[in-house]
Structures are given as structure tokens and as C-alpha cells.
């Protein structure tokens, strides 16, 4: 995870201090994220991913998001088993909610199709 974060920050061609200031973080905290001493919040990772992609002239891909999330989960599992399990549960809940929403849309489309025949 830390190596991934360092790569992303490096691609922005900015200093740790400048990045930290721009995002209202303490530079020491960002340094600890980049060294692996401390696990950053997912919002930090997501923001860094988006900015690095935008700097390269494109949007963050689903593959990049998935890779970053897997790295985050691996780091979380190594540091805090309880929080890791909570995150896995939250991920499963989010996936279930997305499937439910897709099923509701498909049901509505089918109802409209039946009603129009």
C-alpha cells in the first residue's frame, strides 16, 4: 500500500509538504502514510488516485480502484483484524445494495414493457 501511495504521489510531481497542505493534512501524517507506518483513510487513497489519474489526463479506472482497495484491505488486515472484518462486511453490504438497485431497475423496465403491450 505504501509503495502504491508513493508512486501515486510521485506521479503528481509535488512534494509531500505541498500535497499535505493542499489537502489539510499534517505533512508528518502524510509521510507516515507513505512510509507504511500509518494506514491512511480510504478517502485519502481515493483522492490521491483521482488526482494522479487526472494529472495523467484520464479518469481513475475501475481496475485501479479495485487494486487500491485490495491493497488497502491487505494493509488493514495486517494492522487491525476487527476493522478489516468491519470493512469486508461494509463492502458486502454495498455490493448487495447495488445488486438490489439493479434488480429494482430491471423489474421496473419489465413492468413498463408488459404494460405497453
C-alpha positions in Angstrom: 0.0 0.0 0.0 2.7 2.5 1.0 4.7 1.8 -2.3 1.5 2.4 -4.3 0.9 5.7 -2.5 4.5 6.8 -3.1 4.1 6.0 -6.7 0.9 8.0 -7.0 2.3 11.0 -5.2 5.5 10.9 -7.3 3.4 11.0 -10.5 1.9 14.3 -9.3 5.4 15.8 -9.3 4.7 17.6 -5.9 6.3 17.4 -2.5 4.8 15.7 0.5 4.5 19.0 2.3 2.7 20.7 -0.6 0.3 17.9 -1.1 -0.4 17.7 2.6 -1.0 21.5 2.8 -3.3 21.4 -0.2 -5.4 18.7 1.4 -5.3 19.9 5.0 -3.2 17.2 6.4 -0.1 17.4 8.5 3.0 16.7 6.4 4.2 14.2 9.1 1.0 12.3 8.8 1.2 12.1 5.1 4.9 11.0 5.5 3.7 8.2 7.8 1.1 7.1 5.2 3.8 7.0 2.6 6.2 5.1 4.8 3.7 2.5 5.8 3.8 3.5 9.5 0.2 4.5 9.4 -2.7 3.4 7.2 -4.5 6.3 5.6 -8.2 6.6 5.4 -9.8 5.4 2.2 -10.7 9.0 1.3 -7.1 9.9 1.2 -6.3 7.0 -1.1 -9.3 7.7 -3.4 -8.3 11.4 -3.7 -4.7 10.6 -4.4 -5.8 8.1 -7.1 -8.1 10.6 -8.7 -5.5 13.4 -8.7 -2.8 11.1 -10.1 -5.1 9.9 -12.9 -6.2 13.4 -13.7 -2.6 14.6 -13.8 -2.0 11.8 -16.4 -5.1 13.1 -18.4 -7.6 10.4 -17.7 -10.1 9.2 -15.1 -9.5 6.5 -12.5 -10.4 3.1 -13.9 -12.4 0.5 -12.1 -9.3 -1.7 -12.2 -7.2 0.9 -10.5 -9.9 1.4 -7.8 -10.1 -2.3 -7.2 -6.3 -2.7 -7.0 -6.1 0.2 -4.5 -9.0 -1.3 -2.4 -7.3 -4.7 -2.4 -4.0 -3.1 -1.2 -6.0 -1.2 1.4 -7.7 -4.4 2.7 -4.4 -6.3 2.8 -2.8 -3.5 4.9 -5.9 -3.2 7.1 -5.9 -7.0 7.7 -2.3 -6.9 8.8 -2.9 -3.9 11.2 -6.4 -4.3 12.6 -8.3 -7.5 12.2 -11.5 -6.1 13.7 -11.6 -3.1 11.3 -10.7 -5.4 8.4 -13.7 -7.6 9.2 -15.9 -4.4 9.5 -14.7 -3.2 6.1 -15.4 -6.6 4.5 -18.9 -6.5 5.9 -19.4 -3.0 4.7 -18.2 -4.0 1.2 -20.6 -6.9 1.1 -23.4 -4.7 2.1 -22.6 -2.1 -0.6 -22.4 -4.8 -3.2 -25.8 -6.2 -2.1 -27.4 -2.8 -2.2 -26.1 -2.3 -5.7 -27.5 -5.6 -6.8 -30.8 -4.8 -5.3 -30.9 -1.4 -7.0 -30.1 -3.1 -10.4 -32.9 -5.7 -9.8 -35.4 -2.9 -9.0 -34.5 -1.1 -12.2 -34.8 -4.3 -14.2 -38.2 -5.1 -12.6 -39.4 -1.6 -13.4 -38.3 -1.9 -17.1 -40.1 -5.3 -17.3 -43.3 -3.8 -15.8 -43.2 -1.0 -18.3 -42.7 -3.4 -21.1 -45.6 -5.6 -20.1 -47.8 -2.5 -19.5 -47.1 -1.2 -23.0 -48.0 -4.4 -24.8 
